[in-house]
Amino acid sequence: MWGAVRPHAARLVAAALAGVAAEVCGLGLVATAAWLIARASQRPELAVLSVAIVAVRGLALAKGSLRYVERLAGHDATLRALAELRGRVFDALAARRRADGGLRDGGALTRMVSDVEAVQDLLLRCVLPGIAAVVCGVVGVAVCALVAPAAAVVLAAGLVVAGPVLAWAAARASGRAAARVAAGREELAVRALDVLEGAADLAVFGADGRFAAAAGTAAAGLRRAERAAARVSALVAGAGVAVQGGTVAAVAWAALGAGAGQVGAAVAGLSALVAVESVLPLAAAAQRLREVRPAVRRVEEVLAAPAAPRPSRPVAVPRGPLPVELLGVHVSYPAAGGGAPGRGRAALDGVDLRVERGRRVAVVGASGAGKSTLLAAVAGEVAPSAGAVLLGGHDTSRYDAEDVRGAVRGLMQDAHVFAGSVRANLLLAHPDASDGELEAAARRARFLEVVRALPDGWDTPVGTGGHGLSGGQRQRLLLARALLADPPVLLLDEPAEALDPVMADAVVRDLLEAPGGGTLLLVTHRLAALDAADEVVVMDRGRVVQRGRHEELVAVPGPYRDLWDAELLAAA
Ligand SMILES: Nc1ncnc2c1ncn2[C@@H]1O[C@H](COP(=O)(O)OP(=O)(O)OP(=O)(O)O)[C@@H](O)[C@H]1O
């Protein structure tokens, strides 16, 4: 993580120095003002006071300006570091997704985004106040030492209590209080959701009063926890002020005792006031540090994940349709609840499969058999824990990952419709496609009729905030996009799943019979059109259990015939 912060360290140090200088100006301002007031009470010549009068004005102006510079440089450095960190985290996530299939869900990604945001607080609210507190404390002690060494010792002791000791106590006390508040909020959210979402059912069963009372109890519990947390914060603030007052009085008393005179005692006391003031924010910084530490740890874990190895001399991906080969491929996802990849049940368990260039192969099997994982392994989205995936005769690791992504594409299970026009969504796959190519792909996917019925045709906005598409229309758009890409290896994961059976079979038949195009691996649950496939691969529990043409497979007892009989029965 510090790798992302380091390039901006100079700005961060400048911010810290400006913050320190602002505090020192504050210290100088108070000390000079104190001297001025004390000296003025002795009615000296005006000339004796004139330097101090100018200094007070100058220090006041400098303090404000330096505080502004600190905010500007601190936020500038932090936002630049965050931008850099975000890039690194997303690269690491992409590498990790390929390596172990982890963090595939949006929730995890969202959490990661807020975790990165937490680093902002670490820099602005913990690191910068920390630096300012240390430097101001040292300067305050030095000023007191010039007045009276005994006062400096007292101030140092006061700073230790107001700084590290109070910060430690505050972090401990507020940590427990914050945990109780978080638990109370969760309890209330669950109860409130039950009451709101289940209101009709609760009323029918006459249980609404009981559930509302439970929600009320949860709300009361949360109120108590919040009051306790507020008491902790008030106590910490009060303790800080008490330590500050006690330290100032003790420092002034020590200075007087050491014979520093009234002016000296005033300067030492006010220096102590400002020095302790600068360390008091450490309590809030420690509380915040406790909150952001888990987030920062998660970011560091993601960044520490091993990056996908890059070939030193990548081989060029051959042109045209490519043969695909899997040799003893094993893939395991991490077990539920975390753990290392490879510990869970194998999603692919030693798959050997060769698909000649240009062949159209259908992959079938029960739900969870490993069909999507097979496509993900060919696409390089998951890395096998054993075995190899060959593309055009070479292990995919010998190609540049970007080239493999260009050569092996299609419609995967988590495909996304982007906010933009229908045309823009399709052109993502082939930015230079002509209108004719666009129409041909849409026709093959049975999407052209959908486009014609849309209010603005190809220019209708879809995706987030756009025109709503039904599940089947959305799937046809995604299929049209995959077909427009026309890659050397086309992977289609259940391209007709959301369509009615008749249209689904027609689409699958078209895909399998269309002339030209790349090598095709098509996952499907419907078998009616598979007589058009060059070969059918049947999977069960991560293994290939049968292979052959549709007619051969239905002719013999086995898993394929069972699937076929089930489909005929369902249709009857
Ligand atoms: N991201 C993941 N994390 C953990 N386990 C996964 C993940 N994706 C798939 N699996 C598991 O791997 C196994 C194979 O899943 P896969 O999605 O490849 O099966 P499938 O044959 O495509 O199923 P379906 O027809 O239902 O889509 C299943 O046991 C599934 O629970």
The ligand as a Tripos MOL2 file, in Angstrom:
@<TRIPOS>MOLECULE
LIG
   31    33     1     0     0
SMALL
NO_CHARGES

@<TRIPOS>ATOM
      1 N1        -17.2460  -18.5610   -7.9650 N.pl3     1 LIG1
      2 C1        -17.4070  -19.7420   -7.3970 C.ar      1 LIG1
      3 N2        -17.0330  -19.9300   -6.1130 N.ar      1 LIG1
      4 C2        -17.1750  -21.1190   -5.5090 C.ar      1 LIG1
      5 N3        -17.6770  -22.2150   -6.1120 N.ar      1 LIG1
      6 C3        -18.0820  -22.0970   -7.3800 C.ar      1 LIG1
      7 C4        -17.9670  -20.8550   -8.0910 C.ar      1 LIG1
      8 N4        -18.4310  -21.0360   -9.3460 N.ar      1 LIG1
      9 C5        -18.8280  -22.3240   -9.3990 C.ar      1 LIG1
     10 N5        -18.6130  -22.9570   -8.2300 N.ar      1 LIG1
     11 C6        -18.8700  -24.3630   -7.9230 C.3       1 LIG1
     12 O1        -18.2110  -25.1620   -8.8930 O.3       1 LIG1
     13 C7        -19.0190  -26.2320   -9.3080 C.3       1 LIG1
     14 C8        -19.2030  -26.1700  -10.8340 C.3       1 LIG1
     15 O2        -19.9300  -24.9660  -11.1140 O.3       1 LIG1
     16 P1        -20.2320  -24.5030  -12.6000 P.3       1 LIG1
     17 O3        -20.8560  -23.1580  -12.5400 O.co2     1 LIG1
     18 O4        -19.0300  -24.6840  -13.4390 O.co2     1 LIG1
     19 O5        -21.3330  -25.6010  -13.0040 O.3       1 LIG1
     20 P2        -22.3140  -25.6030  -14.2470 P.3       1 LIG1
     21 O6        -22.2780  -26.9880  -14.7730 O.co2     1 LIG1
     22 O7        -22.0070  -24.4990  -15.1890 O.co2     1 LIG1
     23 O8        -23.6920  -25.3300  -13.4900 O.3       1 LIG1
     24 P3        -25.0140  -24.6010  -14.0680 P.3       1 LIG1
     25 O9        -25.5350  -25.4390  -15.1770 O.co2     1 LIG1
     26 O10       -25.9310  -24.5830  -12.9000 O.co2     1 LIG1
     27 O11       -24.6000  -23.2280  -14.5070 O.co2     1 LIG1
     28 C9        -20.3210  -26.1360   -8.5410 C.3       1 LIG1
     29 O12       -20.2360  -27.0310   -7.4470 O.3       1 LIG1
     30 C10       -20.3600  -24.7160   -8.0570 C.3       1 LIG1
     31 O13       -21.0000  -24.6380   -6.8130 O.3       1 LIG1
@<TRIPOS>BOND
     1     1     2 1
     2     2     3 ar
     3     2     7 ar
     4     3     4 ar
     5     4     5 ar
     6     5     6 ar
     7     6     7 ar
     8     6    10 ar
     9     7     8 ar
    10     8     9 ar
    11     9    10 ar
    12    10    11 1
    13    11    12 1
    14    11    30 1
    15    12    13 1
    16    13    14 1
    17    13    28 1
    18    14    15 1
    19    15    16 1
    20    16    17 2
    21    16    18 1
    22    16    19 1
    23    19    20 1
    24    20    21 2
    25    20    22 1
    26    20    23 1
    27    23    24 1
    28    24    25 2
    29    24    26 1
    30    24    27 1
    31    28    29 1
    32    28    30 1
    33    30    31 1
@<TRIPOS>SUBSTRUCTURE
     1 LIG1         1 GROUP 0 **** ****
